[in-house]
Amino acid sequence: MNKSKNIRLVGFVSALGVSAALIAAASSNTGAYFTDSANGHLTGKSGSLVLSHGATSIDFTGLNPGVDQSQKIDFNVKSGSTTNADIWLVFDPTSAGYGAFTGANGGTYGGVVTGGGLGQYGHFKVAGPAGTFDSYNLALKTAGDATNPNGYSNTTSANTCTVNKYGLGGSSVQHTVGAGNDIAQCGAPAAILLQQNLAPNIASSATITFGLTGKAANQNTTWANVGFKIVATQPGVAPTGPTW
């Protein structure tokens, strides 16, 4: 009898020990807190940049050597656009027209081989709120200068042509007939900045000047035939083209 009671007592104590452990574990939990939630939704929609412009066909006819002609291009960022814009004059550097106008001697542009540009026979100037590009020697030294993101610089004994990353600069030094002066090659880059950070609905413009120098003796001749675009980009973004 005593042995039986002892066994039952041990069993009871063991069972009591398990229950105590469970109770201790439960009491160590932090319990539940009240929570609530609300649904959300994220939407992303792009804005817009719309360029408005005046006539962009520039026709210089009846050019006499030494007498330049100028025409103005009007542009603005259309009202309702959600960003300001940089405005650029952009040539296609892979085109034969660009190569004939201002390309490198023997340069290859997209497989089209062109030679030398107008060189010292032509004068080209772009003037806008961002600055000016000016050249009396429309030939790039290398084809890569057309789209060099850092611009380029060429130097001779007569002058230096320096073009920055915005396509601005050049040189206003011109050839003197009979002097044989070797002025630096100063081809027009493929992208020239006209205006920075133009706000919507603000009218602006740039002036394009072209002329023949005293070296251009051929009459009734088409000296320039090159296409271009007026391009609007977000501020600080350069326009892209076939070789960028």
Helices and strands as residue ranges (DSSP letters): H 2-28, E 51-53, E 69-77, E 85-90, H 96-102, E 105-109, E 112-115, E 122-128, E 131-135, G 143-147, E 152-155, E 160-163, E 169-170, E 191-198, E 204-212, E 229-233
